[in-house]
Amino acid sequence: MGFVNDFVGWANNILWGPVMIYGILVVGLLFSILTKFAQIRLIKDMFVLMFTGEKSDAGVSSFQAMSIALSGRVGTGNIIGTASAIAFGGPGAIFWMWVTAFIGASTAYMESTLAQIYKEKKNGQYRGGPAFYIEKATGIRILGVIFAISAILSVAVLMPGVQANAISVAVDNAFGIAPWVTGLVTIILLGIIIFGGIKRIANVAQILVPFMALGYLIVAGIVIVMNITEVPAIFSLIFRSAFSSDAVFGGMIGSAIFWGVKRAIYSNEAGQGTGAHPAAAAEVSHPAKQGLVQAASVYIDTLLVCSATALMILFMGTYNVHDGSQDGPLIEAKMDVEITYTGFTQAAANEAFPTLNNFGSGFVAIALFLFAFTTLMAYYYVAETNVSYLVSGSAEKIGIFLMKFVLLASAFYGTVKESDLAWAFGDVGLGLTVWINVIMMLFIMKPALLALRDYEQQKKEGLDPVFDPIKLGIKNAKFWETYKKE
């Protein structure tokens, strides 16, 4: 295990060095400028379009596609990721999570629009994502293959353990149930859903995701209202810490940026490419429509759900802060040093409702189960789509069947292995996909920008935008070339 820890640490140092952290901010800012900050200008469209698309035999509705994407975005990153950002970056890390979400919304637009432009209809279903648009936009299949293999490795092998581990820790904390029992129940329920295919995943996601997010926000909202007089002080602490002007957290600006950006990307997935896969499955008349919907999902994830977690923890003071490194000394200890990051949020909810007999631990455990479980569903869909990209025919069916068992085994193993190692593995998987996807988008972003311009022009003319790639000079968008005819 020492060798495994050393290797994973080495990989993370390379994948998550300063180039990644500051580079993802620069890329998001570049996309924001090139789209003329569409994430602000078109914010009304972003939310209206969620409910306008219709599902079909081949595709899902815009809301279902967003729900699948949100099931991936709203996961352990919203509870444990936010708590760990505070633990290693101080309260100021939350500010940098907000910044990353704001400019990351433009990145989500770009990748999701590209996924729609270059999607294809395969075996009666829409398929698309970074592997598809990288190959079709560049004409170089090996680049798409590299992403597809990295994505399968990430979402089917490395990252399920993070979600499953979070479930088992929270359930053990709240109810004392052995991790292996939790793991067994989790994979049985997950198996029932993923063996039903994309339609079953979409139907479950559109019910579970709004329910779990709304319930979590309601409880967080109650905590905020109960501590409303502390809101100015908490926001002041966040902003002071973000720029190292706070007496306790001075000198932590580097750690605040690092952990804020890292955990924001893990949570909202902007740039990771995973949200682009369900975006391609949406039945819409114009790619920019689903691109804007997916941009909105980044706001929902980070500005709402992550912020809810952060405010509960900061209001209740249920956190510790290290010197910026995972094994570094504490610079402020408010909790038992042995408490897990899941425990930060559970303790906060317990503190907020002291008369409800450990309500917080149970509530957070249930929320984490739902958050992480739906993320595992999304991971499966991403993995399935990339297997479909790599192979066809009987090989595709066999590959997808085997991949289901690999993901289920990975999830079960994650319930019993060490939490820090689970997160380290997840970070490696995330880093691989982000690097490949973001670099390639810089070379192939033009079609997404043309699509946005076309969408806005048609809206000005009072039309319901319909996409015509030939008119825009976009090549290899085969599905859309025949869209009107069908």
Sequence and secondary structure as in RCSB ss.txt:
>XXXX:A:sequence
MGFVNDFVGWANNILWGPVMIYGILVVGLLFSILTKFAQIRLIKDMFVLMFTGEKSDAGVSSFQAMSIALSGRVG
TGNIIGTASAIAFGGPGAIFWMWVTAFIGASTAYMESTLAQIYKEKKNGQYRGGPAFYIEKATGIRILGVIFAIS
AILSVAVLMPGVQANAISVAVDNAFGIAPWVTGLVTIILLGIIIFGGIKRIANVAQILVPFMALGYLIVAGIVIV
MNITEVPAIFSLIFRSAFSSDAVFGGMIGSAIFWGVKRAIYSNEAGQGTGAHPAAAAEVSHPAKQGLVQAASVYI
DTLLVCSATALMILFMGTYNVHDGSQDGPLIEAKMDVEITYTGFTQAAANEAFPTLNNFGSGFVAIALFLFAFTT
LMAYYYVAETNVSYLVSGSAEKIGIFLMKFVLLASAFYGTVKESDLAWAFGDVGLGLTVWINVIMMLFIMKPALL
ALRDYEQQKKEGLDPVFDPIKLGIKNAKFWETYKKE
>XXXX:A:secstr
 HHHHHHHHHHHHHHTSHHHHHHHHHHHHHHHHHTTSHHHHTHHHHHHGGGT    SS B HHHHHHHHHHHHSS
HIIIIIHHHHHHHH THHHHHHHHHHHHHHHHHHHHHHHHHHT EEETTEEE SHHHHHHHHHS HHHHHHHHHH
HHIIIIIISHHHHHHHHHHHHHHHH   HHHHHHHHHHHHHHHHTTHHHHHHHHHHHHHHHHHHHHHHHHHHHHH
HTGGGHHHHHHHHHHHHTT STTTTT HHHHHHHHHHHHHHHH TTTSTTHHHHHTB  SSHHHHHHHHHHHHII
IIIIIIHHHHHHHHHHT  EEESSSTTS EEEE S TT  HHHHHHHHHHHHSTTSSSHHHHHHHHHHHHHHHHH
HHHHHHHHHHHHHHH  HHHHHHHHHHHHHHHHHHHHHHHHS HHHHHHHHHHHHHHHHHHHHHHHHHH HHHHH
HHHHHHHHHHTT      HHHHT  S HHHHTTTT 
